[in-house]
Amino acid sequence: MEIETRKHLEARAKVLKAMAHPSRLFMIEELSKGERCVCELTEMIGADISTVSKHLSVLKQAGLVIDEKRGNQVFYRLRVPCILNFFGCVESVLEAQVKDHSSHLNILRM
């Protein structure tokens, strides 16, 4: 594999790894509805502020969100809303898995 290709794939993996946590996926979905302050996300997730801040830091380092400080609060929003298109693809995979699983169960019942 060429060095350029490897670097590009590693960059992709970084984005995917950043999303690979239920709380971070939830944050991305919430941020798709509009910007949120850390305090709002903390309340929605039901975790302490340091945990939520750490998750947001991971998303920010991966380039998925951007932040803006206003007074004592920090607001986050999606950097590239097209990431939601990826979720549609993930849902298609999940639906295919359910369909396959159900087909296998029907075969076993015969």
C-alpha positions in Angstrom: 0.0 0.0 0.0 1.3 3.4 -0.9 2.1 5.9 1.9 -0.4 8.4 0.7 -3.2 5.8 0.5 -2.3 4.6 4.0 -2.4 8.1 5.5 -5.8 8.7 3.9 -7.2 5.5 5.2 -5.8 6.3 8.7 -7.5 9.7 8.6 -10.8 7.9 7.7 -10.3 5.5 10.5 -9.8 8.4 12.9 -13.2 9.8 12.0 -14.9 6.4 12.3 -13.2 5.8 15.7 -14.4 9.1 17.0 -18.0 8.2 16.2 -17.6 4.7 17.7 -19.4 5.4 21.0 -23.1 5.6 21.7 -22.8 8.9 23.5 -20.9 10.5 20.7 -23.4 9.2 18.1 -26.2 10.7 20.2 -24.3 14.0 20.3 -23.9 14.0 16.5 -27.6 13.3 16.1 -28.5 16.1 18.6 -26.1 18.6 16.9 -27.8 17.8 13.6 -30.8 19.6 15.0 -28.8 22.7 15.8 -26.0 23.9 18.0 -26.0 22.9 21.7 -24.1 24.0 24.7 -22.1 21.5 26.8 -24.7 22.0 29.6 -27.6 20.9 27.4 -25.7 17.8 26.1 -24.7 16.9 29.7 -28.3 17.0 30.8 -29.5 15.0 27.7 -26.9 12.3 28.1 -27.1 12.1 31.9 -23.3 12.1 32.4 -21.0 14.5 34.2 -19.7 17.5 32.4 -16.1 16.2 32.3 -17.2 13.0 30.5 -19.3 15.0 27.9 -16.5 17.4 27.4 -14.1 14.6 26.7 -16.5 13.1 24.1 -16.8 16.5 22.5 -13.1 16.8 22.4 -12.8 13.5 20.6 -15.4 14.7 18.0 -13.6 18.0 17.6 -10.2 16.4 17.1 -11.6 14.2 14.4 -13.0 17.3 12.7 -16.7 16.4 13.2 -17.7 19.4 15.4 -16.6 22.9 15.9 -17.0 25.0 19.1 -17.6 28.6 19.9 -17.1 30.1 23.4 -19.7 32.6 24.5 -19.2 34.0 27.9 -18.8 31.0 30.3 -20.5 28.6 27.9 -19.2 26.6 25.0 -21.5 25.8 22.1 -20.9 23.0 19.6 -22.3 22.4 16.1 -21.6 19.9 13.3 -18.7 21.0 11.1 -20.0 18.9 8.2 -23.7 18.0 8.4 -23.2 15.5 5.5 -21.9 13.0 8.1 -25.6 12.2 8.6 -25.6 10.7 5.2 -23.3 8.0 6.6 -25.8 7.2 9.3 -28.4 6.5 6.5 -26.0 3.9 5.1 -25.4 2.4 8.5 -29.2 2.1 9.0 -29.4 0.2 5.6 -26.8 -2.2 6.9 -28.7 -2.8 10.1 -31.9 -3.4 8.1 -30.2 -5.9 5.8 -28.9 -7.7 8.9 -32.4 -7.9 10.3 -33.7 -9.2 7.0 -30.9 -11.8 6.7 -31.5 -12.9 10.3 -35.2 -13.3 9.8 -34.6 -15.3 6.6 -32.3 -17.6 8.5 -34.9 -18.1 11.2 -37.6 -18.9 8.6 -35.3 -21.6 7.0 -34.7 -23.1 10.5 -38.4 -23.3 11.1 -39.1 -25.3 8.0 
